[in-house]
Amino acid sequence: MINLTKGVVMATRKTLKKYKTKEICDRFDISRATLFRWESEGLLTDVGRDWRGWRVYSDQNLKEISRIMREKSAG
């Protein structure tokens, strides 16, 4: 018997990838302080929190960080 519910849940989780602060900092070679400052300045929108209250970043946040870094390097 095939459990279709499990497949749906797994597909949903895959599309809703969330990233921890350390993953973001390592990926973009930035400090936690820089990341948190961008959030407090409003450059990053809708940063989520997990059940512990820790920040979790979405694919949309990754796009925002890429944009911020391009703008800062351009001038």
Steps between C-alpha positions, in 0.01 A plus 500: 500500500633845405482782752414802286480732800866444579597592143298821517653601831851434373435701184364789707804500727731497201342812351505682834876479559614703797858596576670554835705809575826306476406361158434851371820643648709218355332518159547877461816541714341759728489532877195440718518865606476614138208269431314615812575867421350465151191353661473783755546758222209344311709372210385144570127443519295235676784315669334206670560341837502135594345347811800618708475857376810465283502672163429292190549640152299422188592485133356853473745617767786343302396707198491813717850429636633444148348833393649682802844359428482593130397857588777536761767369261375724217544816685 
